[in-house]
Amino acid sequence: MENSTNSSTGGSQGESFEFRLTKATICMFVLVTSLIENMLVLVILKKNHQNRMRTANTFFIANMSVADVLFALQNIPHAYNNYLLKEQWNLQGWVGIALCKIDMFFSLITIVTGNLTILAIAVDRVFAVYVPLKKIITRRICFMIIFVTWLIPTLFASPLLYYGDLIIRNGVTSCNLTDRRILKTWYMVLAGILATTLATILALYTAIGFKLSGRKFPGNASQKNRERRLKRNRDIFKMLITLIVVFYICSLPILSLHVSLVLGFYELLKINHIRFIAFLLYFSNGAINPIIYLIFNESFRDGIKAALSHCKCSRSLAYSVETEAAARKKSTDDGNDGLRSSTQL
C-alpha cells in the first residue's frame, strides 16, 4: 500500500544519509516492537488453557495479532527501502515483479482484516450485552467470521496481483499500479469499505453504550455475577472504542496522502516531514494494540500473569536443579580429594 507513494513523493531524496538512517531506525524499531508484542500475544493466548481465554473475543484478538504480525514482517523491509535506498525498488526481472505484486496484495489485506476484526468484536459484544444468557457466536461461527475477515480483503486485493508492476520514472524504479484510473477506483472503494465499517461500528457502539448505561440489577443472589459480567462488558466496550479510535488515527494520515496523490493535491500536504509522520503512525498501530489489550482486557492480563508465574516456577526449578547438581559435584570432589590425601599418606 505504501509503495504507491514511492515515485511521486521524493520525500527522502534530498536528505542526508544520517537523517534517513534515523528515520529508518525509528520505523524499524516500531515495527520490530510490534512484531515482538503481537507474537507474545499469540503465545500467551495459545499457552493459556483457561476457559476464560477461549472466548470469541479472544479469538478475534488473536486474529488481529496475526494481521499485525504479517503487517510488521511485510513493512520492515519497506522502512529500509523507503529511507536508506531512497525508495528504489532494487529487485528487477520477474522476481522483482512477482514480489511487487505480492507486496501490494498483502499490504491491503492486513489493514482491511484488522478493520473487519474490530467490527466482528463489536458484533460479538452486542450479542453479549443484549442476550447474555445465550451464546450466539459459537466457536464454529467464530472461526467462520475469522475466515470471512480474510476472505473479503483477499477478494478485494486480488486485482493488485494483475495491475501491480514495476514502473520507472525519472530513473527510479518503484512498485505501483500501472493504470492510474484503476488506482483511483481502488482508493475510492477502500475508502468506502473503511467508511462503511466505521459507520456500522459506531452504530453498534451506540447500541451497546445505551444498553450498558441503562442496565439495573435487582437485589438477588446472582447480582454479583451480573455486576461482574457488566464490568467485563464495559471494559471490552472501552477496549473497542480505543481500538477503533487508534486504528483511524494511525491509518487516516497515510490514507489521506495516498488519496492526495490520486486526486492531485499531494503538494498541499507535503510539509514538515508529514509523510514520515504518517508512515510512523501507520506502523505504530500494531505496537499500540497489545497495550490496549493489556489495559482493558482482564482475561488477557490474567493470561500474562499465569505465563509469568509459569516462567518464574520454571526458573526456580531450573535453579534448584542446578544448585543440587553443583552441591553433588562439590561433595564428590571433596570425597575424591580426601581419597587422594589418604593414598598419599
Secondary structure, 3 states (H helix, E strand, C coil): CHHHHHHHHCCCCCCCHHHHHHHHHHHHHHHHHHHHHHHHHHHHHHHCCCHHHCCHHHHHHHHHHHHHHHHHHHHHHHHHHHHCCCCCCCCCHHHHHHHHHHHHHHHHHHHHHHHHHHHHHHHHHHHHHHCCCCCCCCHHHHHHHHHHHHHHHHHHHCCHHHHEEEEEECCEEEEEECCHHHHHHHHHHHHHHHHHHHHHHHHHHHHHHHHHHCCCCCCCCCHHHHHHHHHHHHHHHHHHHHHHHHHHHHHHHHHHHHHHHHHCCHHHHCCCCHHHHHHHHHHHHHHHHHHHHHHHCHHHHHHHHHHHHHHHHHHHHHHHHHHHHHHHHHHHHHHHHHHHHHHHC
